Amino acid sequence: MPDPKTVKNRLHIDIHASGGRDLPIETRKKRVDAEARRLCDLGATLLSDLSEALEEGVDHYAVALRDPEGNEFDIN
């Protein structure tokens, strides 16, 4: 799409790639980061990650990305 994004997404997608909370957070982080790299190789753009949350002891990790058309989505 040639037009820039002007409004929020109508639909927000979360991709669950971590394997679930039964796995250690380090394993989940590796899986999420691997999927983020794969999608960036296909044209997505990394926006942010929750690495600081891990330092604070939060048992959740996610990465925010944007597709080539400007739609934002998360991998967790």
Contact map, one row per residue, 1 for C-alpha under 8 A:
1111000000000000000000000000000000000000000000000000000000000000000010000000
1111000000000000000000000000000000000000000000000000000000000000000000000000
1111100000000000000000000000000000000000000000000000000000000000000000000000
1111110000000000000000000000000000000000000000000000000000000000000011000000
0011111100000000000000000000000000000000000000000000000000000000000011100000
0001111100000000000000000000000000000000000000000000000000000000000000000000
0000111110000000000000000000000000000000000000000000000000000000000000000000
0000111111000000000000000000000000000000000000000000000000000000000000000000
0000001111110000000000000000000000000000000000000000000000000000000000110000
0000000111110000000000000000000000000000000000000000000000000000000000000000
0000000011111000000000000000000000000000000000000000000000000000000000000000
0000000011111100000000000000000000000000000000000000000000000000000000011000
0000000000111110000000000000000000000000000000000000000000000000000000011100
0000000000011111000000000000000000000000000000000000000000000000000000001111
0000000000001111100000000000000000000000000000000000000000000000000000001111
0000000000000111111000000000000000000000000000000000000000000000000000000011
0000000000000011111000000001001100100000000000000000000000000000000000000011
0000000000000001111100000011111100000000000000000000000000000000000000000001
0000000000000001111111100001001000000000000000000000000000000000000000000000
0000000000000000011111100001000000000000000000000000000000000000000000000000
0000000000000000001111111001000000000000000000000000000000000000000000000000
0000000000000000001111110000000000000000000000000000000000000000000000000000
0000000000000000001111111011000000000000000000000000000000000000000000000000
0000000000000000000011111111000000000000000000000000000000000000000000000000
0000000000000000000010111111100000000000000000000000000000111000000000000000
0000000000000000000000011111110000000000000000000000000000000000000000000000
0000000000000000010000111111111000000000000000000000000000000000000000000000
0000000000000000111110111111111100000000000000000000000000001000000000000000
0000000000000000010000001111111110000000000000000000000000001100000000000000
0000000000000000010000000111111111000000000000000000000000000000000000000000
0000000000000000111000000011111111100000000000000000000000000000000000000000
0000000000000000110000000001111111110000000000000000000000001110000000000011
0000000000000000000000000000111111111000000000000000000000000010000000000000
0000000000000000000000000000011111111100000000000000000000000000000000000000
0000000000000000100000000000001111111110000000000000000000000000000000000010
0000000000000000000000000000000111111111000001000000000000000010100000000010
0000000000000000000000000000000011111111100000000000000000000000000000000000
0000000000000000000000000000000001111111110000000000000000000000000000000000
0000000000000000000000000000000000111111111100000000000000000000000000000000
0000000000000000000000000000000000011111111111000000000000000000000000000000
0000000000000000000000000000000000001111111100000000000000000000000000000000
0000000000000000000000000000000000000111111100000000000000000000000000000000
0000000000000000000000000000000000000011111110000000000000000000001100000000
0000000000000000000000000000000000000011111111000000000000000000111100000000
0000000000000000000000000000000000000001001111100000000000000000111100000000
0000000000000000000000000000000000010001000111110000000000000011110000000000
0000000000000000000000000000000000000000000011111000000000000011110000000000
0000000000000000000000000000000000000000000001111100000000000011100000000000
0000000000000000000000000000000000000000000000111110000000001111000000000000
0000000000000000000000000000000000000000000000011111110000001110000000000000
0000000000000000000000000000000000000000000000001111111000001000000000000000
0000000000000000000000000000000000000000000000000111111100000000000000000000
0000000000000000000000000000000000000000000000000111111111011000000000000000
0000000000000000000000000000000000000000000000000111111111111000000000000000
0000000000000000000000000000000000000000000000000011111111000000000000000000
0000000000000000000000000000000000000000000000000001111111000000000000000000
0000000000000000000000000000000000000000000000000000111111100000000000000000
0000000000000000000000000000000000000000000000000000111111110000000000000000
0000000000000000000000001000000000000000000000000000010011111000000000000000
0000000000000000000000001000000000000000000000000000110001111100000000000001
0000000000000000000000001001100100000000000000001110110000111110000000000001
0000000000000000000000000000100100000000000000001100000000011111000000000111
0000000000000000000000000000000110010000000001111100000000001111100000000111
0000000000000000000000000000000000000000000001111000000000000111110000011110
0000000000000000000000000000000000010000000111110000000000000011111000011110
0000000000000000000000000000000000000000000111100000000000000001111111111000
0000000000000000000000000000000000000000001110000000000000000000111111111000
0000000000000000000000000000000000000000001110000000000000000000011111100000
1001100000000000000000000000000000000000000000000000000000000000011111100000
0001100000000000000000000000000000000000000000000000000000000000011111110000
0000100010000000000000000000000000000000000000000000000000000000011111111000
0000000010011000000000000000000000000000000000000000000000000001111001111100
0000000000011110000000000000000000000000000000000000000000000001111000111110
0000000000001110000000000000000000000000000000000000000000000111100000011111
0000000000000111100000000000000100110000000000000000000000000111100000001111
0000000000000111110000000000000100000000000000000000000000011110000000000111
